[in-house]
Amino acid sequence: MVCFCSKIILDESMRIGIDIDGVLTNVEEFEIDYGSKYLYESGMFNKVINNIDFKKEDLNIDENIGKEVWSKAIYDYIEIPPRNFAGEIIKKLKEKGNIICIITNRSSNLSYCDITPERMKEIVIKWLKDNSIYYDELIFANGDKTAFIITNKIDVMIEDNPRNIQEISKLIPVICYNARYNTEIIGNNILRCYS
């Protein structure tokens, strides 16, 4: 990942935590594309949406519709490729002596689909391998990542989830992978990353 700032330089011997969804993958683009398709096909898409200003609340999408969309979308989502150059950048970080810790909530809260947490873990491991994403440690968190950050002595975290960013930044620096849903997140220990 590239962070256009000089406050954190990821070329020292550090334990770097990296999220999957929204960091290694572009979950925002996937949700917009798949959600728009679902809403159109179900007859709920009744106005033109400018993707630049897309917000779920603009469409009055309730939690049940979100679960229904994801119950179908998850099977396509688990196959999408990582962001361009993600594997190459992680490899370079490793070559500089950093420890790479993938920290994901991917196996938690799967009540909307028939994939078990154990099966999701297998899918994630295979996806990382198939896409040449190197890691020293793979940590499956359940919601709050702060306990895993402390236990695993992470020095810096690359994250996109606003709640996680706010909590983790109380402990360590966070590189906030920019997305529409986290643009309002700022803080002394938060640095924004665009690529």
Backbone bond lengths (Angstrom), bond angles and torsions (degrees), N, CA, C in turn:
res aa  C-N    CA-C-N  psi(-1)  N-CA   C-N-CA  omega(-1)  CA-C   N-CA-C  phi
1 M - - - 1.440 - - 1.527 108.29 -
2 V 1.280 116.38 146.86 1.452 121.39 179.61 1.516 108.34 -110.79
3 C 1.307 115.34 126.97 1.463 120.46 177.59 1.516 107.22 -115.29
4 F 1.314 116.86 118.75 1.458 120.76 -178.15 1.522 110.32 -84.08
5 C 1.293 115.03 70.53 1.462 120.05 177.24 1.516 107.16 -157.21
6 S 1.302 116.80 165.62 1.460 120.10 -178.71 1.524 112.01 -112.59
7 K 1.337 117.94 4.20 1.456 120.59 -176.98 1.522 112.65 -74.59
8 I 1.342 116.71 -33.72 1.463 120.83 177.54 1.511 107.37 -125.77
9 I 1.306 117.30 127.74 1.446 121.99 175.72 1.518 106.65 -114.37
10 L 1.329 116.15 115.57 1.452 121.15 -175.77 1.524 111.52 -88.82
11 D 1.323 116.63 52.03 1.451 118.78 177.25 1.525 110.85 -129.90
12 E 1.298 116.35 17.95 1.456 121.45 176.49 1.519 107.65 -104.25
13 S 1.305 117.01 178.05 1.458 120.93 176.51 1.523 108.93 -79.36
14 M 1.321 115.68 94.60 1.457 121.83 -177.24 1.523 109.68 -128.38
15 R 1.323 115.20 159.60 1.461 121.44 170.57 1.532 106.01 -98.12
16 I 1.339 114.97 107.08 1.460 121.20 -173.95 1.526 109.16 -102.24
17 G 1.326 115.91 121.60 1.461 121.49 174.59 1.522 109.24 -91.23
18 I 1.331 116.46 133.95 1.461 121.27 -179.07 1.527 108.80 -131.59
19 D 1.320 115.91 125.78 1.459 122.41 175.82 1.530 109.23 -78.16
20 I 1.339 116.75 159.42 1.466 120.00 176.86 1.530 110.64 -93.80
21 D 1.331 117.13 -66.63 1.461 121.83 -172.24 1.526 111.19 -72.72
22 G 1.331 115.69 116.88 1.459 120.82 -178.52 1.518 112.47 95.78
23 V 1.322 117.42 -11.95 1.462 121.06 176.82 1.534 108.51 -117.81
24 L 1.321 117.28 -65.89 1.462 119.67 176.97 1.528 111.65 -74.36
25 T 1.337 116.60 -27.58 1.463 120.99 175.85 1.524 109.14 -117.68
26 N 1.313 115.43 159.33 1.459 120.33 177.53 1.528 108.53 -97.72
27 V 1.316 116.61 77.00 1.463 121.69 -177.70 1.525 110.96 -64.81
28 E 1.310 117.66 -32.86 1.464 120.95 -178.98 1.530 111.05 -62.58
29 E 1.316 117.36 -48.19 1.461 121.44 178.76 1.525 110.47 -62.63
30 F 1.329 116.86 -42.16 1.461 120.93 179.48 1.532 110.86 -61.51
31 E 1.339 116.38 -45.11 1.472 119.69 -179.77 1.525 111.46 -62.56
32 I 1.324 117.11 -41.10 1.460 120.42 179.35 1.529 110.19 -64.15
33 D 1.333 116.29 -48.88 1.466 119.81 -178.42 1.529 111.60 -64.23
34 Y 1.305 116.80 -52.53 1.467 120.96 -176.40 1.526 110.59 -69.34
35 G 1.324 117.79 -41.30 1.462 121.38 179.53 1.517 111.91 -63.65
36 S 1.340 116.80 -42.09 1.464 120.79 177.99 1.521 110.55 -62.21
37 K 1.326 116.96 -43.60 1.471 122.13 178.60 1.525 109.87 -60.90
38 Y 1.324 116.45 -47.11 1.468 120.80 -179.56 1.527 110.76 -61.49
39 L 1.322 117.33 -46.88 1.460 120.80 -178.48 1.527 111.58 -64.44
40 Y 1.325 116.97 -38.46 1.459 120.64 178.49 1.532 110.10 -65.10
41 E 1.341 116.40 -49.56 1.462 120.75 -177.53 1.531 112.74 -65.92
42 S 1.324 117.54 -27.17 1.465 120.84 -179.14 1.532 112.22 -92.05
43 G 1.331 117.09 -0.38 1.449 120.98 178.11 1.524 114.52 82.28
44 M 1.330 118.23 5.85 1.467 121.13 -178.79 1.524 112.72 -90.21
45 F 1.313 116.71 -11.33 1.462 121.66 -177.32 1.517 108.17 -86.86
46 N 1.322 117.89 88.79 1.455 121.27 -171.94 1.523 114.02 -111.90
47 K 1.314 116.96 14.67 1.458 118.81 174.46 1.523 109.49 -150.93
48 V 1.312 116.89 157.50 1.458 121.40 -179.22 1.517 108.43 -75.86
49 I 1.301 115.41 132.95 1.465 120.62 -179.22 1.521 108.68 -112.45
50 N 1.297 115.87 128.43 1.456 121.74 173.09 1.527 105.89 -87.76
51 N 1.321 117.58 112.45 1.465 120.99 -174.66 1.524 112.85 -56.51
52 I 1.327 117.42 -28.00 1.461 119.30 -179.48 1.525 110.69 -63.93
53 D 1.328 116.81 -33.53 1.465 120.86 -178.37 1.526 112.13 -106.70
54 F 1.317 117.69 14.50 1.465 121.76 -176.02 1.530 111.46 -60.12
55 K 1.310 115.80 128.48 1.462 121.74 173.32 1.516 107.47 -141.23
56 K 1.329 117.27 136.14 1.464 121.09 -178.86 1.523 111.37 -56.27
57 E 1.327 116.94 -38.84 1.464 119.30 -177.08 1.528 112.04 -65.29
58 D 1.342 117.94 -23.83 1.461 120.54 177.31 1.527 111.76 -65.86
59 L 1.319 116.48 -26.36 1.458 121.00 -178.56 1.526 112.12 -97.80
60 N 1.312 117.38 0.97 1.462 121.70 -176.20 1.525 111.77 54.29
61 I 1.320 116.50 42.60 1.459 121.12 179.15 1.512 108.34 -79.50
62 D 1.324 116.75 117.98 1.461 118.48 179.31 1.528 109.88 -88.51
63 E 1.311 115.12 171.94 1.462 121.61 -175.22 1.522 111.78 -60.69
64 N 1.325 117.95 -37.84 1.464 120.66 -179.25 1.525 112.02 -64.66
65 I 1.344 116.88 -39.93 1.461 119.63 177.34 1.523 109.28 -65.94
66 G 1.331 117.02 -41.64 1.463 120.75 177.49 1.521 111.88 -57.75
67 K 1.328 116.88 -43.16 1.471 120.33 178.00 1.518 111.41 -66.15
68 E 1.343 115.63 -38.79 1.469 119.65 179.39 1.527 110.81 -64.18
69 V 1.331 116.30 -43.20 1.465 120.30 178.23 1.526 109.77 -61.86
70 W 1.335 116.80 -48.96 1.464 120.05 -176.84 1.527 112.47 -68.69
71 S 1.344 118.24 -27.24 1.468 119.68 178.01 1.522 110.86 -61.75
72 K 1.340 117.12 -27.60 1.465 121.70 176.88 1.528 111.14 -96.07
73 A 1.318 116.42 -39.63 1.468 121.58 -173.38 1.528 112.86 -70.22
74 I 1.310 117.88 -28.75 1.469 120.69 -173.74 1.523 112.24 -55.84
75 Y 1.338 117.20 -33.90 1.463 120.45 -177.46 1.530 111.63 -70.84
76 D 1.326 116.73 -29.82 1.470 119.89 173.19 1.527 110.43 -80.98
77 Y 1.318 115.52 -39.28 1.470 119.91 -176.03 1.524 112.48 -62.54
78 I 1.322 117.92 -40.73 1.472 119.79 -176.94 1.522 112.77 -66.94
79 E 1.341 116.53 -8.17 1.461 121.08 179.68 1.526 113.23 -105.34
80 I 1.353 118.45 -6.44 1.464 118.27 -175.82 1.530 110.45 -67.48
81 P 1.307 116.48 149.44 1.468 119.07 179.42 1.524 111.02 -74.05
82 P 1.326 116.04 161.33 1.472 119.38 175.75 1.525 110.04 -71.06
83 R 1.318 115.27 169.57 1.461 120.15 174.67 1.525 109.13 -59.92
84 N 1.324 114.86 152.75 1.462 119.74 178.88 1.527 110.85 -55.31
85 F 1.304 116.23 134.79 1.464 126.27 173.23 1.530 114.50 70.51
86 A 1.337 118.82 4.45 1.469 120.22 -178.86 1.526 111.14 -57.09
87 G 1.326 117.31 -48.53 1.463 120.74 -179.85 1.510 112.91 -61.37
88 E 1.333 116.21 -40.66 1.467 120.87 -179.54 1.530 111.44 -65.29
89 I 1.325 116.83 -43.23 1.464 120.72 -178.99 1.534 110.21 -65.97
90 I 1.323 116.82 -42.59 1.467 120.20 179.17 1.526 109.96 -63.42
91 K 1.317 116.54 -39.93 1.471 120.14 177.58 1.526 110.59 -60.64
92 K 1.328 117.32 -42.57 1.470 120.64 178.60 1.532 111.34 -64.91
93 L 1.347 116.15 -39.40 1.474 119.19 176.93 1.525 110.13 -61.60
94 K 1.320 117.09 -39.80 1.460 121.41 178.88 1.529 110.61 -66.16
95 E 1.330 116.53 -42.87 1.468 120.93 -179.71 1.520 112.02 -61.51
96 K 1.331 117.63 -26.00 1.460 121.67 178.32 1.521 111.95 -83.30
97 G 1.328 117.22 2.97 1.460 120.74 174.69 1.514 115.28 99.53
98 N 1.322 118.13 8.61 1.457 120.90 179.16 1.521 111.48 -81.99
99 I 1.309 116.09 154.00 1.459 122.86 173.28 1.529 106.31 -98.84
100 I 1.332 116.66 126.30 1.462 122.26 -176.38 1.528 109.19 -101.35
101 C 1.338 115.02 119.42 1.465 121.49 179.50 1.525 108.58 -118.98
102 I 1.318 116.45 110.01 1.464 120.51 175.21 1.534 105.94 -80.79
103 I 1.338 116.09 123.82 1.469 121.59 -179.19 1.525 107.48 -123.63
104 T 1.329 116.20 113.64 1.457 120.57 -173.55 1.523 112.47 -133.50
105 N 1.313 115.10 150.50 1.468 122.15 172.00 1.520 110.57 -98.63
106 R 1.295 117.80 13.11 1.462 122.84 -172.75 1.526 113.22 -55.25
107 S 1.309 118.97 -31.92 1.474 119.97 -176.39 1.529 113.30 -92.94
108 S 1.320 117.97 3.21 1.467 119.80 179.65 1.523 110.37 -100.81
109 N 1.307 117.32 156.74 1.475 124.38 176.34 1.525 112.69 51.74
110 L 1.326 116.36 61.13 1.464 121.91 177.95 1.528 111.59 -103.40
111 S 1.322 116.71 24.67 1.466 121.13 -175.88 1.528 113.05 -63.93
112 Y 1.315 118.39 -17.99 1.456 123.04 -178.42 1.530 113.13 -83.08
113 C 1.339 118.15 -6.70 1.465 120.13 -177.91 1.525 110.06 -141.09
114 D 1.320 116.14 177.33 1.467 119.70 -177.75 1.536 113.10 -99.89
115 I 1.323 117.20 18.81 1.467 121.37 176.46 1.528 107.68 -88.60
116 T 1.321 116.70 126.16 1.464 120.53 178.39 1.526 109.36 -79.01
117 P 1.334 117.25 158.02 1.473 119.20 175.88 1.526 112.43 -56.11
118 E 1.321 117.04 -39.25 1.464 120.28 179.58 1.524 111.24 -63.51
119 R 1.333 115.99 -43.28 1.462 120.17 178.88 1.528 110.69 -65.93
120 M 1.332 117.38 -39.90 1.463 120.42 178.81 1.527 110.25 -62.36
121 K 1.323 117.32 -39.50 1.466 119.85 177.41 1.528 110.89 -60.63
122 E 1.328 116.59 -41.81 1.469 120.69 177.61 1.534 110.32 -62.48
123 I 1.330 116.00 -42.44 1.468 121.25 179.75 1.525 110.57 -61.93
124 V 1.330 117.05 -43.56 1.469 121.51 -179.81 1.525 110.59 -63.66
125 I 1.319 117.15 -45.97 1.471 120.84 -179.93 1.531 110.29 -59.84
126 K 1.326 116.31 -45.00 1.470 120.68 178.56 1.532 110.51 -64.11
127 W 1.341 117.58 -43.14 1.466 121.20 -179.60 1.530 110.61 -60.75
128 L 1.322 117.42 -45.07 1.461 121.07 178.57 1.528 110.83 -60.39
129 K 1.326 116.08 -44.52 1.461 120.58 179.64 1.529 111.26 -65.28
130 D 1.332 116.69 -49.40 1.471 121.00 -178.08 1.521 112.58 -61.22
131 N 1.338 117.14 -28.29 1.457 121.46 -178.13 1.523 113.32 -102.45
132 S 1.324 116.57 13.32 1.469 122.98 176.39 1.520 112.39 53.77
133 I 1.328 116.06 43.14 1.460 121.71 175.32 1.524 106.93 -95.33
134 Y 1.322 116.26 109.44 1.465 121.61 -178.94 1.520 110.39 -76.75
135 Y 1.319 116.14 146.24 1.462 121.32 170.85 1.529 109.01 -155.33
136 D 1.322 114.82 150.23 1.462 120.82 173.66 1.518 110.38 -89.00
137 E 1.336 115.16 -37.64 1.463 121.04 -179.50 1.521 109.26 -136.94
138 L 1.334 115.49 141.88 1.457 121.98 175.67 1.519 107.40 -119.79
139 I 1.328 115.45 118.34 1.465 121.15 -174.38 1.522 108.90 -117.22
140 F 1.320 116.18 121.50 1.458 121.60 176.17 1.521 107.64 -96.99
141 A 1.316 115.38 105.24 1.464 121.52 -179.91 1.528 109.17 -88.61
142 N 1.293 116.15 167.52 1.459 121.61 174.89 1.514 108.47 -125.81
143 G 1.339 115.98 87.85 1.454 120.57 178.19 1.507 112.95 83.26
144 D 1.310 117.70 -98.53 1.459 123.94 -176.53 1.526 110.41 -72.00
145 K 1.316 116.48 117.10 1.461 120.88 -177.00 1.522 113.41 -88.32
146 T 1.332 118.42 -7.79 1.469 120.00 -172.84 1.521 112.49 -61.84
147 A 1.315 118.61 -39.31 1.468 120.21 178.98 1.526 110.78 -61.74
148 F 1.329 116.47 -38.41 1.469 121.28 179.49 1.526 110.83 -71.18
149 I 1.323 116.54 -32.81 1.464 121.76 176.93 1.532 109.54 -63.35
150 I 1.339 115.53 -46.13 1.474 120.75 -179.22 1.519 110.36 -67.14
151 T 1.327 117.03 -52.20 1.467 122.16 -176.54 1.521 112.01 -57.89
152 N 1.309 116.84 -39.42 1.461 121.42 -175.75 1.523 113.83 -96.08
153 K 1.346 116.34 7.92 1.462 122.91 174.40 1.529 112.96 51.69
154 I 1.328 115.50 48.38 1.456 121.63 179.38 1.528 108.44 -72.62
155 D 1.341 116.41 136.04 1.471 121.81 -179.81 1.520 112.88 -90.29
156 V 1.324 116.79 -34.67 1.465 122.26 -179.96 1.518 107.51 -151.27
157 M 1.343 116.73 144.03 1.460 122.16 -178.11 1.520 109.71 -121.28
158 I 1.331 116.82 137.22 1.459 122.58 173.06 1.523 106.04 -104.53
159 E 1.329 116.50 115.66 1.475 121.90 -167.98 1.521 109.80 -145.44
160 D 1.328 117.11 154.82 1.470 121.62 177.51 1.528 112.57 -119.78
161 N 1.313 118.97 -21.28 1.463 122.52 -175.13 1.528 110.37 -72.76
162 P 1.347 118.00 121.11 1.469 120.59 -175.66 1.534 113.86 -55.50
163 R 1.324 117.27 -44.56 1.473 120.36 -179.33 1.530 110.83 -63.27
164 N 1.335 116.04 -44.75 1.463 119.91 178.85 1.524 111.17 -63.89
165 I 1.329 116.59 -41.86 1.470 120.49 179.96 1.526 110.13 -59.18
166 Q 1.320 116.97 -47.57 1.463 120.45 -178.33 1.530 111.53 -62.34
167 E 1.326 117.35 -42.94 1.468 120.21 -178.80 1.524 111.82 -71.07
168 I 1.317 116.44 -46.28 1.469 120.49 -177.10 1.520 110.88 -66.15
169 S 1.336 117.38 -36.49 1.468 120.36 -177.34 1.528 112.39 -66.79
170 K 1.323 118.32 -12.73 1.466 121.01 173.29 1.524 110.81 -73.39
171 L 1.348 115.85 -17.86 1.465 121.45 -175.78 1.522 113.48 -109.01
172 I 1.320 116.02 -44.97 1.469 122.03 -174.25 1.525 109.36 -144.14
173 P 1.345 117.92 166.57 1.466 119.61 174.39 1.531 110.84 -65.14
174 V 1.336 115.50 143.01 1.463 121.90 177.85 1.522 108.41 -123.79
175 I 1.318 115.14 130.35 1.449 120.67 170.17 1.517 105.63 -93.37
176 C 1.317 115.16 112.24 1.462 122.73 -176.93 1.521 108.64 -85.50
177 Y 1.337 116.57 111.40 1.454 120.15 177.69 1.522 107.33 -73.82
178 N 1.307 116.70 115.08 1.457 122.81 -170.64 1.529 113.37 -60.08
179 A 1.340 114.72 134.25 1.462 122.95 175.03 1.517 107.66 -152.82
180 R 1.320 117.38 161.22 1.466 120.82 -179.92 1.522 111.65 -58.61
181 Y 1.338 116.08 -34.97 1.462 120.47 -176.05 1.528 114.19 -79.61
182 N 1.337 118.96 -3.06 1.471 119.33 178.96 1.527 113.27 -127.16
183 T 1.320 117.58 15.13 1.470 120.44 -175.90 1.526 113.36 -64.19
184 E 1.312 117.84 -24.40 1.468 120.35 -178.69 1.527 113.14 -87.52
185 I 1.314 117.47 -3.27 1.462 121.17 -178.40 1.525 109.01 -82.03
186 I 1.317 115.66 117.59 1.465 122.18 176.52 1.516 108.18 -138.09
187 G 1.311 116.25 162.25 1.456 120.79 178.19 1.506 110.74 171.22
188 N 1.325 115.58 166.72 1.465 121.48 -177.52 1.517 113.24 -63.90
189 N 1.319 117.66 -29.16 1.452 121.98 -175.41 1.527 111.84 -107.48
190 I 1.352 116.08 18.93 1.462 121.51 -175.93 1.526 109.30 -121.04
191 L 1.323 115.60 125.57 1.455 122.28 177.48 1.527 108.30 -119.73
192 R 1.323 117.47 136.93 1.453 121.38 -175.58 1.529 110.86 -91.81
193 C 1.323 115.75 137.36 1.458 123.73 -178.93 1.522 108.74 -122.54
194 Y 1.321 118.03 137.22 1.475 122.14 -176.10 1.513 114.18 -113.74
195 S 1.298 118.01 -8.81 1.458 120.03 -175.84 1.515 109.28 -153.98
